[in-house]
Amino acid sequence: MNPTRLRTALARWTVWAPILALLPLPFTFGKHIGAAWIVVVAVLLCASVLAAVHHAEVVAHRVGEPFGSLVLAVAVTVIEVALIVTLMVSGGSDAATLARDTVFSAAMLTCNGIVGVSLLVGALRHNTVTFNAEGTGAALACVLTVATTCLVLPNFTSSVSGPEFSGSQLAFAAVASLALYALFVLTQTVRHRDFFLPVRREDYRPLAQNGSDATAPVDDPATQESEGDHAPPPTSRAALQSLALLLVSLVAVVGLAKVESKPIEDGVSALGLPNSFVGVIIALLVLAPETLAAVNAARRDRVQISLNLGYGSAMASIGLTIPVIAIASIWLPTDLHLGLGDTQIVLLGITAVVGILTVVPGRATRLQGAIHLLLTAAFIFLAANP
């Protein structure tokens, strides 16, 4: 098959895969399914993940950075919030901590998993990776601020017993999270957009060198080495089609992940793991599109895009989820426990320290990537063995 036909077949596949993935949902969502359906759903889930990555890259190529990174982060978070609310409405013994567990899992998997694998892949391919320390540091600061405010402080307030906020405290946390996320997006896309653009490797300068900036942004994508970056951007019509198909793909990913949650839960129980570990597995599935997109960017030596995806997704997950859950808690038939456990607080603290040491120099090696991946492994292991 010649390259033109191959690209055409791939484009058609990415169009039909997410649509086909939606078809089984009415027959499988919330129902017990057999082994054959489990296999079919798993295949469609993988196809939807790959389709989501393709359409996200098309949209990102059209709108440019850092807008492209925001598209996938916000889309995944909106659907994730809808899934959390749906599961909390259904109730259950774990409903009170579902929002906390999901948000914390997303934060750990993005700040350590996506960041770590991106740094490792980029460093293995290009020896060292460079990024903009100012923008990445600002994003990390936002993530740590909202994570501490929403997930740590509930353990130390005295208005209500237990790891939860009072009504007024929850309202403050929701407003503060939403306001900080809005300011973060404004800074990333308008006021200081250059802080979040990829940098030229030859323009990297240490912070201590003549007091100059650590990195220099690349505004012209034509300066990048990737062949895909030299291609002309897609038309507005193609970008809108990809945006619509991206949303369809993400709905399919979340819906099929929910369908697979019961078989996964049965498997987790059979292995003797805690039931809360199901949330970690579902978070891994939901974040798969962002992870693949970040790895693809790192392979092209555009680690700044990978970090935008990682920290932007963490910021969106907390900054958008907490306000929506706070409003929904008025009608939800369960309490809302947001305070983390001792082990989780320690993991968050280590992530903060390691993240700061990683982003301040503006460059990293495979060692930093391995450290973040070790923290990811520690989080998953301790979630399985609390």
HELIX and SHEET records of a PDB file:
HELIX    1   1 PRO A    3  LEU A   22  1                                  20    
HELIX    2   2 LEU A   25  THR A   28  1                                   4    
HELIX    3   3 ALA A   35  VAL A   63  1                                  29    
HELIX    4   4 PHE A   67  VAL A   89  1                                  23    
HELIX    5   5 ALA A   95  MET A  108  1                                  14    
HELIX    6   6 LEU A  109  ILE A  114  3                                   6    
HELIX    7   7 VAL A  115  HIS A  126  1                                  12    
HELIX    8   8 ALA A  133  ALA A  147  1                                  15    
HELIX    9   9 THR A  148  VAL A  152  3                                   5    
HELIX   10  10 LEU A  153  ASN A  155  5                                   3    
HELIX   11  11 GLY A  167  LEU A  186  1                                  20    
HELIX   12  12 THR A  187  ARG A  191  3                                   5    
HELIX   13  13 ARG A  193  PHE A  196  5                                   4    
HELIX   14  14 ARG A  201  ASP A  203  5                                   3    
HELIX   15  15 PRO A  221  THR A  223  5                                   3    
HELIX   16  16 GLU A  227  HIS A  230  1                                   4    
HELIX   17  17 SER A  236  ALA A  270  1                                  35    
HELIX   18  18 PHE A  277  VAL A  286  1                                  10    
HELIX   19  19 ALA A  288  ARG A  299  1                                  12    
HELIX   20  20 VAL A  303  ALA A  328  1                                  26    
HELIX   21  21 ASP A  342  VAL A  359  1                                  18    
HELIX   22  22 ARG A  366  ALA A  384  1                                  19    
SHEET    1   A 2 VAL A 129  THR A 130  0                                        
SHEET    2   A 2 ARG A 363  ALA A 364 -1                                        
END                                                                             
